[in-house]
């Protein structure tokens, strides 16, 4: 069987992230938890920083809006179309708002 080390990478580098951020995913109804936010060419992902497991993947075409939160240093709010393809919650249809606190940014 093939092992990760013996499998050649894809022919292009589109799977490589353009930027990676250490964040805390904030929720109004429960304590925030750490996530790694990775920005790729055509999509973005969140993953568990302890295991590296991808917990959600979204296409930029599904990004309805985004904004920095000026009253909350280092926080961003993303609204995405929810397809129910992740492990961090959400169901099919509609949209969901994701709030992240970027670690090491702001006061």
N, CA and C atoms as an extended XYZ file, in Angstrom:
321
Properties=species:S:1:pos:R:3:atomname:S:1:resname:S:1:resid:I:1 pbc="F F F"
N         0.829       -1.194        0.000 N   UNK     1
C         0.000        0.000        0.000 CA  UNK     1
C         0.873        1.258        0.000 C   UNK     1
N         0.340        2.306       -0.579 N   UNK     2
C         1.063        3.574       -0.638 CA  UNK     2
C         1.029        4.259        0.718 C   UNK     2
N         2.127        4.860        1.070 N   UNK     3
C         2.200        5.654        2.295 CA  UNK     3
C         2.299        7.112        1.884 C   UNK     3
N         1.951        8.050        2.785 N   UNK     4
C         2.023        9.465        2.419 CA  UNK     4
C         3.382        9.863        1.846 C   UNK     4
N         4.460        9.304        2.348 N   UNK     5
C         5.792        9.666        1.857 CA  UNK     5
C         6.034        9.141        0.447 C   UNK     5
N         5.356        8.051        0.059 N   UNK     6
C         5.605        7.474       -1.262 CA  UNK     6
C         4.645        7.986       -2.321 C   UNK     6
N         3.635        8.763       -1.923 N   UNK     7
C         2.676        9.303       -2.875 CA  UNK     7
C         3.200       10.639       -3.388 C   UNK     7
N         3.376       10.782       -4.708 N   UNK     8
C         3.882       12.050       -5.230 CA  UNK     8
C         2.856       13.160       -5.046 C   UNK     8
N         3.303       14.406       -4.878 N   UNK     9
C         2.369       15.516       -4.734 CA  UNK     9
C         1.626       15.758       -6.047 C   UNK     9
N         0.492       16.445       -6.004 N   UNK    10
C        -0.225       16.777       -7.235 CA  UNK    10
C         0.687       17.549       -8.196 C   UNK    10
N         0.308       17.562       -9.472 N   UNK    11
C         1.131       18.206      -10.499 CA  UNK    11
C         1.239       19.711      -10.293 C   UNK    11
N         0.261       20.312       -9.634 N   UNK    12
C         0.339       21.752       -9.370 CA  UNK    12
C         0.367       21.989       -7.864 C   UNK    12
N         0.551       23.235       -7.479 N   UNK    13
C         0.653       23.550       -6.054 CA  UNK    13
C        -0.626       24.169       -5.506 C   UNK    13
N        -1.765       23.975       -6.166 N   UNK    14
C        -3.012       24.615       -5.740 CA  UNK    14
C        -3.494       24.123       -4.384 C   UNK    14
N        -2.992       22.985       -3.926 N   UNK    15
C        -3.399       22.458       -2.628 CA  UNK    15
C        -2.631       23.110       -1.479 C   UNK    15
N        -1.527       23.805       -1.785 N   UNK    16
C        -0.724       24.442       -0.740 CA  UNK    16
C        -1.408       25.709       -0.251 C   UNK    16
N        -1.420       25.950        1.052 N   UNK    17
C        -2.037       27.182        1.560 CA  UNK    17
C        -1.192       28.404        1.215 C   UNK    17
N        -1.890       29.521        0.965 N   UNK    18
C        -1.230       30.796        0.721 CA  UNK    18
C        -0.911       31.493        2.038 C   UNK    18
N        -1.733       31.236        3.054 N   UNK    19
C        -1.533       31.818        4.390 CA  UNK    19
C        -2.148       30.878        5.414 C   UNK    19
N        -1.545       30.859        6.603 N   UNK    20
C        -2.026       30.019        7.702 CA  UNK    20
C        -2.077       30.885        8.959 C   UNK    20
N        -3.204       30.829        9.676 N   UNK    21
C        -3.381       31.617       10.891 CA  UNK    21
C        -3.767       30.717       12.055 C   UNK    21
N        -3.166       30.954       13.203 N   UNK    22
C        -3.592       30.302       14.444 CA  UNK    22
C        -4.722       31.139       15.006 C   UNK    22
N        -5.861       30.501       15.256 N   UNK    23
C        -7.041       31.240       15.691 CA  UNK    23
C        -7.718       30.526       16.854 C   UNK    23
N        -8.654       31.242       17.440 N   UNK    24
C        -9.634       30.640       18.335 CA  UNK    24
C       -10.975       30.844       17.660 C   UNK    24
N       -11.701       29.768       17.440 N   UNK    25
C       -13.035       29.868       16.857 CA  UNK    25
C       -13.986       30.199       17.998 C   UNK    25
N       -14.640       31.339       17.895 N   UNK    26
C       -15.494       31.818       18.976 CA  UNK    26
C       -16.946       31.464       18.701 C   UNK    26
N       -17.660       31.107       19.757 N   UNK    27
C       -19.082       30.794       19.686 CA  UNK    27
C       -19.770       31.546       20.816 C   UNK    27
N       -20.974       31.986       20.580 N   UNK    28
C       -21.692       32.717       21.620 CA  UNK    28
C       -22.212       31.777       22.697 C   UNK    28
N       -22.420       30.515       22.378 N   UNK    29
C       -23.064       29.601       23.314 CA  UNK    29
C       -22.116       28.605       23.969 C   UNK    29
N       -20.829       28.648       23.603 N   UNK    30
C       -19.881       27.766       24.281 CA  UNK    30
C       -18.486       28.357       24.179 C   UNK    30
N       -17.591       27.814       24.949 N   UNK    31
C       -16.218       28.302       24.979 CA  UNK    31
C       -15.571       28.143       23.605 C   UNK    31
N       -14.739       29.121       23.233 N   UNK    32
C       -14.008       29.035       21.976 CA  UNK    32
C       -12.989       27.903       22.016 C   UNK    32
N       -12.561       27.494       20.848 N   UNK    33
C       -11.581       26.416       20.764 CA  UNK    33
C       -10.592       26.710       19.648 C   UNK    33
N        -9.371       26.205       19.758 N   UNK    34
C        -8.334       26.515       18.780 CA  UNK    34
C        -8.618       25.882       17.421 C   UNK    34
N        -8.306       26.633       16.376 N   UNK    35
C        -8.395       26.147       15.010 CA  UNK    35
C        -7.263       26.791       14.205 C   UNK    35
N        -6.820       26.094       13.196 N   UNK    36
C        -5.889       26.659       12.236 CA  UNK    36
C        -6.716       27.024       11.010 C   UNK    36
N        -6.633       28.275       10.594 N   UNK    37
C        -7.352       28.770        9.426 CA  UNK    37
C        -6.349       28.858        8.284 C   UNK    37
N        -6.578       28.096        7.221 N   UNK    38
C        -5.662       28.046        6.075 CA  UNK    38
C        -6.363       28.594        4.837 C   UNK    38
N        -5.727       29.558        4.195 N   UNK    39
C        -6.276       30.164        2.988 CA  UNK    39
C        -5.563       29.588        1.771 C   UNK    39
N        -6.329       28.964        0.900 N   UNK    40
C        -5.812       28.364       -0.326 CA  UNK    40
C        -6.268       29.214       -1.515 C   UNK    40
N        -5.872       28.862       -2.710 N   UNK    41
C        -6.235       29.644       -3.903 CA  UNK    41
C        -7.740       29.688       -4.147 C   UNK    41
N        -8.438       28.563       -3.999 N   UNK    42
C        -9.854       28.498       -4.347 CA  UNK    42
C       -10.774       28.209       -3.172 C   UNK    42
N       -10.198       27.943       -2.017 N   UNK    43
C       -10.997       27.579       -0.855 CA  UNK    43
C       -10.217       27.891        0.417 C   UNK    43
N       -10.916       27.803        1.561 N   UNK    44
C       -10.237       27.936        2.849 CA  UNK    44
C       -10.719       26.827        3.768 C   UNK    44
N        -9.876       26.482        4.733 N   UNK    45
C       -10.175       25.375        5.637 CA  UNK    45
C        -9.923       25.777        7.077 C   UNK    45
N       -10.564       25.038        7.983 N   UNK    46
C       -10.181       25.060        9.388 CA  UNK    46
C        -9.718       23.655        9.722 C   UNK    46
N        -8.768       23.583       10.628 N   UNK    47
C        -8.286       22.274       11.064 CA  UNK    47
C        -7.970       22.316       12.551 C   UNK    47
N        -7.953       21.149       13.134 N   UNK    48
C        -7.606       20.990       14.543 CA  UNK    48
C        -6.084       21.091       14.657 C   UNK    48
N        -5.563       22.070       15.395 N   UNK    49
C        -4.111       22.222       15.470 CA  UNK    49
C        -3.401       21.073       16.184 C   UNK    49
N        -4.120       20.329       17.007 N   UNK    50
C        -3.501       19.209       17.717 CA  UNK    50
C        -3.316       17.986       16.822 C   UNK    50
N        -4.271       17.759       15.915 N   UNK    51
C        -4.220       16.557       15.077 CA  UNK    51
C        -3.921       16.852       13.610 C   UNK    51
N        -4.149       18.108       13.191 N   UNK    52
C        -3.988       18.459       11.776 CA  UNK    52
C        -5.190       18.066       10.935 C   UNK    52
N        -6.191       17.430       11.541 N   UNK    53
C        -7.379       17.000       10.808 CA  UNK    53
C        -8.191       18.210       10.340 C   UNK    53
N        -8.548       18.235        9.065 N   UNK    54
C        -9.382       19.314        8.519 CA  UNK    54
C       -10.794       19.127        9.055 C   UNK    54
N       -11.333       20.201        9.651 N   UNK    55
C       -12.663       20.137       10.247 CA  UNK    55
C       -13.726       20.753        9.352 C   UNK    55
N       -13.346       21.655        8.460 N   UNK    56
C       -14.284       22.287        7.524 CA  UNK    56
C       -13.533       22.772        6.307 C   UNK    56
N       -14.217       22.785        5.180 N   UNK    57
C       -13.685       23.341        3.933 CA  UNK    57
C       -14.784       24.163        3.282 C   UNK    57
N       -14.453       25.379        2.871 N   UNK    58
C       -15.400       26.238        2.186 CA  UNK    58
C       -14.762       26.801        0.921 C   UNK    58
N       -15.550       26.921       -0.118 N   UNK    59
C       -15.120       27.572       -1.346 CA  UNK    59
C       -15.301       29.080       -1.167 C   UNK    59
N       -14.435       29.861       -1.795 N   UNK    60
C       -14.612       31.312       -1.726 CA  UNK    60
C       -15.915       31.740       -2.388 C   UNK    60
N       -16.429       30.946       -3.322 N   UNK    61
C       -17.715       31.293       -3.943 CA  UNK    61
C       -18.845       31.208       -2.928 C   UNK    61
N       -18.651       30.452       -1.846 N   UNK    62
C       -19.646       30.352       -0.789 CA  UNK    62
C       -19.498       31.398        0.296 C   UNK    62
N       -18.519       32.269        0.155 N   UNK    63
C       -18.294       33.324        1.142 CA  UNK    63
C       -19.216       34.502        0.827 C   UNK    63
N       -20.232       34.695        1.656 N   UNK    64
C       -21.198       35.776        1.404 CA  UNK    64
C       -20.648       37.138        1.798 C   UNK    64
N       -19.993       37.194        2.943 N   UNK    65
C       -19.382       38.459        3.377 CA  UNK    65
C       -18.339       38.179        4.437 C   UNK    65
N       -17.466       39.141        4.642 N   UNK    66
C       -16.464       39.048        5.685 CA  UNK    66
C       -16.201       40.445        6.207 C   UNK    66
N       -15.759       40.535        7.437 N   UNK    67
C       -15.433       41.848        7.999 CA  UNK    67
C       -14.526       41.696        9.207 C   UNK    67
N       -13.654       42.676        9.349 N   UNK    68
C       -12.879       42.805       10.581 CA  UNK    68
C       -13.798       43.466       11.600 C   UNK    68
N       -13.637       43.129       12.856 N   UNK    69
C       -14.465       43.711       13.907 CA  UNK    69
C       -13.639       44.746       14.654 C   UNK    69
N       -13.803       46.024       14.306 N   UNK    70
C       -12.943       47.068       14.872 CA  UNK    70
C       -12.987       47.172       16.397 C   UNK    70
N       -14.107       46.810       17.017 N   UNK    71
C       -14.219       46.905       18.471 CA  UNK    71
C       -13.642       45.679       19.173 C   UNK    71
N       -13.258       44.672       18.393 N   UNK    72
C       -12.673       43.450       18.940 CA  UNK    72
C       -11.371       43.179       18.187 C   UNK    72
N       -10.270       43.673       18.726 N   UNK    73
C        -8.969       43.569       18.054 CA  UNK    73
C        -8.645       42.130       17.656 C   UNK    73
N        -8.245       41.959       16.402 N   UNK    74
C        -7.841       40.643       15.922 CA  UNK    74
C        -8.977       39.702       15.578 C   UNK    74
N       -10.217       40.182       15.610 N   UNK    75
C       -11.363       39.321       15.299 CA  UNK    75
C       -11.888       39.577       13.895 C   UNK    75
N       -12.268       38.493       13.227 N   UNK    76
C       -12.899       38.575       11.915 CA  UNK    76
C       -14.178       37.752       11.944 C   UNK    76
N       -15.136       38.187       11.136 N   UNK    77
C       -16.412       37.504       11.020 CA  UNK    77
C       -16.596       37.124        9.562 C   UNK    77
N       -16.860       35.843        9.301 N   UNK    78
C       -17.082       35.337        7.950 CA  UNK    78
C       -18.483       34.755        7.886 C   UNK    78
N       -19.222       35.090        6.841 N   UNK    79
C       -20.522       34.454        6.628 CA  UNK    79
C       -20.396       33.572        5.393 C   UNK    79
N       -20.659       32.295        5.571 N   UNK    80
C       -20.500       31.326        4.483 CA  UNK    80
C       -21.788       30.531        4.273 C   UNK    80
N       -21.985       30.093        3.039 N   UNK    81
C       -23.072       29.183        2.724 CA  UNK    81
C       -22.733       27.860        3.385 C   UNK    81
N       -23.649       27.318        4.143 N   UNK    82
C       -23.402       26.082        4.894 CA  UNK    82
C       -23.919       24.894        4.113 C   UNK    82
N       -23.017       23.944        3.847 N   UNK    83
C       -23.394       22.748        3.096 CA  UNK    83
C       -23.386       21.509        3.962 C   UNK    83
N       -23.002       21.652        5.233 N   UNK    84
C       -22.983       20.499        6.122 CA  UNK    84
C       -21.826       19.561        5.863 C   UNK    84
N       -20.706       20.108        5.322 N   UNK    85
C       -19.583       19.243        4.964 CA  UNK    85
C       -18.498       19.202        6.020 C   UNK    85
N       -18.746       19.741        7.204 N   UNK    86
C       -17.687       19.796        8.189 CA  UNK    86
C       -18.039       19.142        9.501 C   UNK    86
N       -17.074       19.138       10.400 N   UNK    87
C       -17.247       18.503       11.697 CA  UNK    87
C       -17.492       19.515       12.806 C   UNK    87
N       -17.357       20.807       12.500 N   UNK    88
C       -17.511       21.837       13.519 CA  UNK    88
C       -18.955       22.287       13.676 C   UNK    88
N       -19.881       21.580       13.112 N   UNK    89
C       -21.282       21.939       13.262 CA  UNK    89
C       -21.851       22.484       11.972 C   UNK    89
N       -23.097       22.871       12.027 N   UNK    90
C       -23.762       23.394       10.840 CA  UNK    90
C       -24.458       22.280       10.089 C   UNK    90
N       -25.503       22.651        9.423 N   UNK    91
C       -26.246       21.676        8.644 CA  UNK    91
C       -26.249       22.081        7.192 C   UNK    91
N       -27.105       21.509        6.434 N   UNK    92
C       -27.197       21.840        5.020 CA  UNK    92
C       -28.055       23.068        4.792 C   UNK    92
N       -27.738       23.829        3.770 N   UNK    93
C       -28.524       24.991        3.386 CA  UNK    93
C       -28.298       26.179        4.285 C   UNK    93
N       -28.798       27.332        3.862 N   UNK    94
C       -28.657       28.544        4.647 CA  UNK    94
C       -27.224       29.022        4.718 C   UNK    94
N       -26.961       29.814        5.723 N   UNK    95
C       -25.597       30.306        5.912 CA  UNK    95
C       -25.263       30.263        7.392 C   UNK    95
N       -24.004       30.372        7.671 N   UNK    96
C       -23.547       30.402        9.050 CA  UNK    96
C       -22.485       31.473        9.188 C   UNK    96
N       -22.416       32.078       10.353 N   UNK    97
C       -21.406       33.087       10.634 CA  UNK    97
C       -20.317       32.469       11.490 C   UNK    97
N       -19.102       32.674       11.056 N   UNK    98
C       -17.932       32.140       11.759 CA  UNK    98
C       -17.149       33.305       12.324 C   UNK    98
N       -16.849       33.255       13.597 N   UNK    99
C       -16.089       34.321       14.237 CA  UNK    99
C       -14.774       33.733       14.728 C   UNK    99
N       -13.682       34.380       14.303 N   UNK   100
C       -12.359       33.922       14.682 CA  UNK   100
C       -11.580       35.044       15.360 C   UNK   100
N       -10.856       34.704       16.392 N   UNK   101
C        -9.886       35.602       17.032 CA  UNK   101
C        -8.519       35.121       16.583 C   UNK   101
N        -7.828       35.960       15.827 N   UNK   102
C        -6.500       35.596       15.357 CA  UNK   102
C        -5.510       35.733       16.503 C   UNK   102
N        -4.782       34.690       16.793 N   UNK   103
C        -3.832       34.721       17.899 CA  UNK   103
C        -2.596       35.516       17.494 C   UNK   103
N        -2.100       36.313       18.422 N   UNK   104
C        -0.917       37.118       18.166 CA  UNK   104
C        -1.201       38.395       17.397 C   UNK   104
N        -2.505       38.746       17.239 N   UNK   105
C        -2.888       39.959       16.521 CA  UNK   105
C        -3.698       40.827       17.470 C   UNK   105
N        -3.382       42.092       17.528 N   UNK   106
C        -4.126       43.023       18.379 CA  UNK   106
C        -3.761       42.894       19.831 C   UNK   106
N        -4.447       43.664       20.642 N   UNK   107
C        -4.154       43.697       22.076 CA  UNK   107
C        -4.953       42.669       22.827 C   UNK   107
